[in-house]
Amino acid sequence: MSSNKAPKNCVFYRNQNWIYPRIEKGEGIYLIGENGKKYIDGCSGSAVANIGHGNKEIAEFAKGHIERIAFTHLSRWTVDSIEKCAEKIVSWCPKGLNHVYFVSGGSEATETAMKMARQYYVERDGNKSSKWKIISKWNSYHGATLGSLSMTGTIGRRKIYDPLLTNFPKISQFYHYRNPWGARTLEETSILAAKELETEIQRHGSDNIAAFISEPVVGSAAPGSHPEKIYFDMVREICDKYDILFIMDEVMAGSGRTGKKMASNHFDAKPDIIVVAKGLSSGYTPIGAAVCSSEVFETIMVRGSGNFIHGHTYAGNPLSCGIANKVMEIIERDKFIENCAVQGNYLMKKLEDLYNYPIVGDIRGKGLMIGVEFVKDQETKEPFDVFSNVRGKITNNCLEEGLVPYPGGGSVDGVRGDHILLAPPINITKEEVDLLYEKLEKAIKKTSEELQGVIA
Ligand SMILES: Cc1ncc(COP(=O)(O)O)c(C=O)c1O
């Protein structure tokens, strides 16, 4: 039974148990409520508003673009802003990824990559190709549509839709803090996690596998978790050995968020397809894309049928492409990615002090994509039971302080496990990081006090 806290209007909100504060406007890293209360947007919505709110340059650009053209369908027309955006995205991706298939968001993008992988093998090997399964991981998130949810390994999000999902194989995540092998070092976890890919391929037969999908740095499922470089070296080697495409899901970690243009660059990873969305347009308009190699593109589009059997009406709409291109130009010009790396390191160092609170179990991440995991017992890593509502308490205490975190859970067994993702706009200043930290620390202190008696 819900507590019916959501506003009573015509909107079908996501969660009836949530009081939805009304936001009047956004300015830089702040969201401003109708009562004038200022919140630091500590998660950029969900790692989306990368250059912050209320950017005048984007507003002016959008006005000009709207006055020039409303919409063209990508199946019939091309527009300069679409071409420029594709060129810019390619320049941000690892070398060799040079064909951009536009969509309108992250789920559409991962699902596009999935279909692209399947069509690649059909075009290459003929209709009889048996390669179709996508191997993915537990504790991963790739989207909410049925194809992307089939690849997703977040139990809570899958459970009730299970009968509708394709039963794709899943292997363990490089979630070092709770790795299933008892590995002591991140390198060991990285190696053992990559080895599972080979075992899983052998189990199913490589003739039945089209692709493997991974996030470079995990988003909502186990925020901030990442492997060492060796993981992606091994993945590349295994994918080549068994003739399988490697899809990197950069929906959350890409577009500058981790202190590199794409998070793949931290590991010198070499995927066949990269998937981007969210921060690509900094949330000023919906956009996503699957960016593939020449081999994938030419097999389907040059040597093959020349027709990718897929598409969405709003995909590649000129306004979204124009805005995304402008966002990337601003990020380059104002050196926000460099800033992200500097402020990310600075914030990470400050966060180390939070281990003084007994409920803080693990802090990990890259750039300004940082996860904080909460535990009942720092020594044993025992999670809180779900009734303690730790993620809810932390979130409410943060909001009271004027900080918006991105809460989540279920990383232990689908139900237990509480964490937050910190992902403020990447143009945040040092002073604003100090303020963010101050608010977070107060919220964690208050939550620790509220949990006295429950903490081990
Ligand atoms: C890594 C990752 N992939 C895919 C998605 C799905 O994107 P969207 O919500 O835009 O459909 C998300 C969303 O959080 C994500 O974090």
Ligand as a Chemical Component Dictionary entry (heavy atoms), coordinates in Angstrom:
data_LIG
# 
_chem_comp.id                   LIG 
_chem_comp.type                 NON-POLYMER 
_chem_comp.pdbx_formal_charge   0 
_chem_comp.three_letter_code    LIG 
# 
loop_
_chem_comp_atom.comp_id 
_chem_comp_atom.atom_id 
_chem_comp_atom.alt_atom_id 
_chem_comp_atom.type_symbol 
_chem_comp_atom.charge 
_chem_comp_atom.model_Cartn_x 
_chem_comp_atom.model_Cartn_y 
_chem_comp_atom.model_Cartn_z 
_chem_comp_atom.pdbx_ordinal 
LIG C1 C1 C 0 24.891 2.918 -17.942 1  
LIG C2 C2 C 0 23.496 3.234 -18.391 2  
LIG N1 N1 N 0 23.041 2.703 -19.530 3  
LIG C3 C3 C 0 21.799 2.958 -19.993 4  
LIG C4 C4 C 0 20.934 3.770 -19.283 5  
LIG C5 C5 C 0 19.543 4.041 -19.790 6  
LIG O1 O1 O 0 19.448 5.365 -20.194 7  
LIG P1 P1 P 0 18.045 6.123 -20.268 8  
LIG O2 O2 O 0 17.539 6.235 -18.877 9  
LIG O3 O3 O 0 18.397 7.440 -20.902 10 
LIG O4 O4 O 0 17.142 5.326 -21.142 11 
LIG C6 C6 C 0 21.374 4.340 -18.082 12 
LIG C7 C7 C 0 20.471 5.191 -17.283 13 
LIG O5 O5 O 0 20.663 5.448 -16.129 14 
LIG C8 C8 C 0 22.683 4.076 -17.629 15 
LIG O6 O6 O 0 23.148 4.589 -16.480 16 
# 
loop_
_chem_comp_bond.comp_id 
_chem_comp_bond.atom_id_1 
_chem_comp_bond.atom_id_2 
_chem_comp_bond.value_order 
_chem_comp_bond.pdbx_ordinal 
LIG C1 C2 SING 1  
LIG C2 N1 SING 2  
LIG C2 C8 DOUB 3  
LIG N1 C3 DOUB 4  
LIG C3 C4 SING 5  
LIG C4 C5 SING 6  
LIG C4 C6 DOUB 7  
LIG C5 O1 SING 8  
LIG O1 P1 SING 9  
LIG P1 O2 DOUB 10 
LIG P1 O3 SING 11 
LIG P1 O4 SING 12 
LIG C6 C7 SING 13 
LIG C6 C8 SING 14 
LIG C7 O5 DOUB 15 
LIG C8 O6 SING 16 
# 
